[in-house]
Amino acid sequence: MEPCIGLTRRTLLRMIGGALGAPLIGPLLAPIAACGGGPAPEHLTPTPRGVRELAAGPKGTGGAAEPTSAASGVQPLGLSRGERDGVLVLPDRAGPVPLILMLHGAGGTGRRAVRLLGPAAPLGCAIVAPDARGQTWDAVMGKFGPDVRFIERALAEAGTRCSLDGRYAVAGFSDGATYALALGRANGDRFSHILAFSPGFLIETHRLGTPRIYISHGRQDAVLPIASCSRVIVPRLEHDGYDVLYREFEGAHEAPPTVVREGIGRFLGA
């Protein structure tokens, strides 16, 4: 996490309030809101079950016993009594596997999102694809909150159903790509890679670690135009010191299998 400014919040309030007036104080203090105590709300906290693998590392490095792998294929997460839940996809292979957290676009679901990430399972990756608590992810329209906590539970559930090898990526499409860029930059100690297919903008976040980033965008995208989205996002990320592989393609608001395979291949070291 970036270092906090060496001033108390009360002192800073007085300084900014005296110079600019009260209405501007909140937005200016937002980036340092977490300095006063506790982790940033976008930071994923490992839970006692499942996500223990995120902290323990690859098999053989210690930590809790390996979970028993469930049957391969698409299965519900079973974490929510309502309609919005999510899915887990397990590859048809034995032994520990890498995990991709896949985030859907606005109005979508995890079940639909894993279809876009179809090449992942044949390449030996497990996919956990939770549903946002609303129609899109919390920080896309407001602040980090319930979606981060539900993602923690989804990762924990994935860890109880399959053996994970210590490699983790966060991916997303459209609003999910925007959220993946934020969540991945805030949790670079856990996610080594971010795969962002047609993102919209950069959400301010408390950065932790330096994950490698893959971004793709269609030149004819009319939903999130490339000129005001990825062509703005990529230079900012590079300026911040991230290793970015950027791929433009002839197409609209989509993620063709070729770019999906390229992104996953980068994650797997291909």
C-alpha positions as CSV (number, residue, x, y, z in Angstrom):
1,M,0.0,0.0,0.0
2,E,1.2,3.5,-0.7
3,P,2.5,5.4,2.4
4,C,0.1,7.6,4.3
5,I,0.7,11.3,4.5
6,G,2.4,12.4,7.7
7,L,-0.5,14.5,9.0
8,T,-3.4,13.7,11.2
9,R,-6.8,13.6,9.6
10,R,-8.1,16.3,11.9
11,T,-5.2,18.6,11.0
12,L,-5.7,18.0,7.3
13,L,-9.4,18.7,7.6
14,R,-8.6,22.1,9.1
15,M,-6.0,22.9,6.5
16,I,-8.2,22.0,3.5
17,G,-11.4,23.4,5.0
18,G,-9.8,26.7,5.7
19,A,-8.4,27.0,2.2
20,L,-11.2,25.6,0.1
21,G,-14.4,25.3,2.1
22,A,-16.2,22.3,3.5
23,P,-18.0,21.0,0.3
24,L,-14.7,20.0,-1.3
25,I,-13.3,18.2,1.7
26,G,-14.8,14.7,1.2
27,P,-13.6,14.0,-2.3
28,L,-10.1,15.3,-1.6
29,L,-9.8,13.1,1.5
30,A,-11.1,9.9,-0.2
31,P,-7.7,8.6,-1.3
32,I,-6.4,8.7,2.2
33,A,-9.5,7.5,4.0
34,A,-7.9,4.2,5.0
35,C,-4.9,5.8,6.6
36,G,-6.5,6.3,9.9
37,G,-6.8,2.5,10.7
38,G,-7.6,-0.8,9.3
39,P,-7.2,-2.2,5.8
40,A,-8.6,-0.6,2.7
41,P,-12.1,-1.8,1.9
42,E,-10.9,-3.2,-1.5
43,H,-8.3,-5.4,0.1
44,L,-9.3,-9.1,0.2
45,T,-8.8,-10.7,3.6
46,P,-8.2,-14.5,3.5
47,T,-10.8,-16.4,5.5
48,P,-10.1,-19.5,7.6
49,R,-11.3,-21.9,4.9
50,G,-10.4,-22.0,1.2
51,V,-8.7,-18.7,0.8
52,R,-6.0,-20.1,3.1
53,E,-4.3,-21.3,-0.1
54,L,-3.9,-17.6,-1.2
55,A,-1.8,-17.0,1.9
56,A,-0.1,-20.4,2.3
57,G,1.2,-20.5,-1.3
58,P,1.7,-23.5,-3.6
59,K,1.3,-27.1,-2.4
60,G,4.1,-28.2,-0.3
61,T,4.9,-24.9,1.3
62,G,2.9,-25.5,4.4
63,G,-0.6,-24.5,5.6
64,A,-3.8,-26.4,5.8
65,A,-4.4,-29.8,4.3
66,E,-5.3,-30.0,0.6
67,P,-9.0,-30.1,-0.2
68,T,-10.6,-33.0,-2.1
69,S,-11.3,-32.0,-5.7
70,A,-14.9,-32.1,-6.7
71,A,-16.2,-33.3,-10.1
72,S,-15.1,-31.3,-13.1
73,G,-17.5,-28.9,-15.0
74,V,-19.7,-26.0,-14.1
75,Q,-21.3,-26.0,-10.7
76,P,-23.2,-23.4,-8.6
77,L,-21.3,-21.7,-5.8
78,G,-24.3,-22.1,-3.4
79,L,-23.4,-19.0,-1.4
80,S,-26.6,-17.0,-1.8
81,R,-30.2,-17.8,-1.2
82,G,-31.3,-15.2,-3.8
83,E,-31.0,-15.3,-7.5
84,R,-27.5,-13.8,-7.6
85,D,-24.9,-16.4,-6.7
86,G,-22.2,-17.5,-9.2
87,V,-20.5,-20.6,-10.5
88,L,-17.3,-22.5,-10.1
89,V,-15.7,-24.3,-13.1
90,L,-13.2,-27.1,-12.5
91,P,-11.0,-28.5,-15.2
92,D,-10.9,-32.2,-16.0
93,R,-7.4,-32.8,-14.6
94,A,-5.9,-34.2,-11.5
95,G,-3.7,-32.3,-9.1
96,P,-3.4,-28.6,-8.1
97,V,-4.5,-26.1,-10.6
98,P,-4.3,-22.3,-11.1
99,L,-7.4,-20.2,-10.4
100,I,-8.9,-17.3,-12.3
101,L,-11.5,-15.0,-10.6
102,M,-13.8,-13.9,-13.5
103,L,-16.0,-10.8,-13.2
104,H,-19.0,-10.3,-15.5
105,G,-20.1,-7.1,-17.2
106,A,-23.0,-4.9,-16.2
107,G,-26.3,-6.8,-16.0
108,G,-24.5,-10.1,-16.4
109,T,-23.9,-13.2,-14.3
110,G,-21.0,-15.4,-13.5
111,R,-22.5,-18.2,-15.5
112,R,-22.5,-16.1,-18.6
113,A,-19.0,-14.7,-17.9
114,V,-17.4,-18.2,-17.8
115,R,-18.6,-18.8,-21.4
116,L,-16.4,-15.9,-22.5
117,L,-13.5,-17.4,-20.6
118,G,-14.1,-20.8,-22.2
119,P,-10.5,-21.5,-23.2
120,A,-9.4,-21.5,-19.5
121,A,-10.7,-24.9,-18.5
122,P,-9.1,-26.8,-21.4
123,L,-5.9,-25.1,-20.4
124,G,-6.2,-26.5,-16.9
125,C,-7.5,-23.5,-15.0
126,A,-10.2,-23.4,-12.4
127,I,-12.6,-20.5,-12.7
128,V,-14.6,-18.9,-9.9
129,A,-17.2,-16.4,-11.3
130,P,-19.4,-14.8,-8.6
131,D,-22.4,-12.6,-9.3
132,A,-22.2,-8.9,-8.3
133,R,-24.6,-8.1,-5.5
134,G,-26.4,-5.6,-7.8
135,Q,-26.5,-5.2,-11.6
136,T,-22.9,-4.2,-11.6
137,W,-19.9,-4.1,-9.3
138,D,-20.1,-1.8,-6.3
139,A,-17.1,0.5,-6.9
140,V,-18.1,1.0,-10.6
141,M,-21.0,3.2,-9.4
142,G,-20.0,4.0,-5.8
143,K,-17.6,2.6,-3.2
144,F,-16.1,-0.8,-2.5
145,G,-18.2,-2.8,-0.1
146,P,-20.4,-5.9,-0.3
147,D,-19.0,-7.2,-3.6
148,V,-15.5,-7.4,-2.1
149,R,-16.8,-9.4,0.8
150,F,-18.8,-11.8,-1.4
151,I,-15.7,-12.3,-3.6
152,E,-13.8,-13.4,-0.5
153,R,-16.5,-16.0,0.2
154,A,-16.4,-17.2,-3.4
155,L,-12.6,-17.6,-3.3
156,A,-12.9,-19.5,0.0
157,E,-15.5,-21.8,-1.5
158,A,-13.3,-22.5,-4.5
159,G,-10.5,-23.5,-2.2
160,T,-12.6,-26.0,-0.4
161,R,-13.6,-27.8,-3.6
162,C,-10.3,-28.1,-5.5
163,S,-6.6,-28.1,-4.9
164,L,-5.0,-24.8,-5.9
165,D,-1.4,-24.5,-7.0
166,G,-0.7,-20.9,-5.8
167,R,-1.2,-19.1,-9.2
168,Y,-4.1,-16.6,-9.1
169,A,-5.4,-14.1,-11.7
170,V,-8.4,-11.8,-11.8
171,A,-10.1,-11.2,-15.1
172,G,-13.2,-9.4,-16.3
173,F,-15.2,-8.1,-19.3
174,S,-16.5,-4.5,-19.6
175,D,-17.6,-3.3,-16.1
176,G,-16.0,-6.5,-14.8
177,A,-12.7,-5.5,-16.5
178,T,-12.9,-2.1,-14.9
179,Y,-13.5,-3.8,-11.5
180,A,-10.7,-6.4,-12.1
181,L,-8.2,-3.6,-12.7
182,A,-9.1,-2.0,-9.4
183,L,-9.3,-5.3,-7.4
184,G,-6.2,-6.6,-8.9
185,R,-4.1,-3.5,-8.3
186,A,-5.4,-3.5,-4.6
187,N,-4.5,-7.1,-4.2
188,G,-1.3,-7.6,-6.1
189,D,0.1,-9.6,-3.2
190,R,-2.4,-12.3,-4.2
191,F,-3.1,-11.9,-7.9
192,S,0.0,-12.1,-10.1
193,H,-2.0,-11.1,-13.3
194,I,-5.0,-9.0,-14.3
195,L,-6.8,-9.8,-17.6
196,A,-9.0,-6.8,-18.6
197,F,-11.2,-7.3,-21.7
198,S,-12.6,-4.0,-22.8
199,P,-12.4,-1.9,-19.6
200,G,-14.0,1.5,-19.2
201,F,-11.9,3.5,-16.7
202,L,-9.5,3.3,-13.8
203,I,-11.1,3.2,-10.3
204,E,-8.9,4.9,-7.7
205,T,-7.6,2.2,-5.3
206,H,-5.0,1.7,-2.6
207,R,-2.4,-0.2,-4.7
208,L,-0.5,-3.2,-3.3
209,G,2.0,-5.1,-5.4
210,T,2.6,-4.9,-9.1
211,P,0.6,-7.6,-11.0
212,R,1.2,-8.0,-14.7
213,I,-1.7,-6.7,-16.8
214,Y,-3.2,-7.8,-20.1
215,I,-5.7,-5.4,-21.7
216,S,-7.7,-5.9,-25.0
217,H,-10.1,-3.6,-26.7
218,G,-12.0,-3.6,-30.0
219,R,-11.4,-0.6,-32.3
220,Q,-15.1,-0.4,-33.2
221,D,-16.4,-0.6,-29.6
222,A,-19.4,1.7,-29.5
223,V,-20.3,0.8,-25.8
224,L,-16.9,1.7,-24.3
225,P,-15.1,3.6,-27.0
226,I,-11.4,2.7,-27.2
227,A,-10.2,6.3,-27.6
228,S,-11.6,7.4,-24.2
229,C,-11.1,4.0,-22.4
230,S,-8.2,1.7,-23.0
231,R,-6.1,4.3,-24.9
232,V,-6.3,6.4,-21.8
233,I,-6.0,3.6,-19.3
234,V,-2.9,1.9,-20.7
235,P,-0.6,5.0,-20.6
236,R,-1.7,5.7,-17.0
237,L,-0.9,2.1,-15.9
238,E,2.5,2.2,-17.6
239,H,3.2,5.6,-16.0
240,D,2.5,3.9,-12.6
241,G,5.1,1.2,-13.4
242,Y,2.9,-1.7,-14.4
243,D,4.0,-4.3,-17.0
244,V,1.1,-4.0,-19.5
245,L,0.5,-6.0,-22.6
246,Y,-2.1,-4.2,-24.7
247,R,-3.9,-5.7,-27.7
248,E,-6.3,-3.8,-30.0
249,F,-8.3,-5.8,-32.5
250,E,-10.8,-5.2,-35.3
251,G,-14.1,-5.7,-33.5
252,A,-16.8,-4.2,-31.2
253,H,-17.6,-4.7,-27.5
254,E,-16.4,-8.2,-27.2
255,A,-13.5,-10.5,-26.2
256,P,-12.7,-12.8,-29.1
257,P,-11.2,-16.3,-28.3
258,T,-7.9,-15.2,-29.7
259,V,-7.4,-12.4,-27.2
260,V,-8.8,-14.5,-24.3
261,R,-6.3,-17.3,-25.1
262,E,-3.5,-14.8,-25.3
263,G,-4.4,-13.3,-21.9
264,I,-4.6,-16.7,-20.2
265,G,-1.4,-17.8,-21.9
266,R,0.4,-14.8,-20.4
267,F,-0.9,-15.7,-17.0
268,L,0.2,-19.3,-17.4
269,G,3.6,-18.3,-18.7
270,A,3.0,-19.6,-22.2
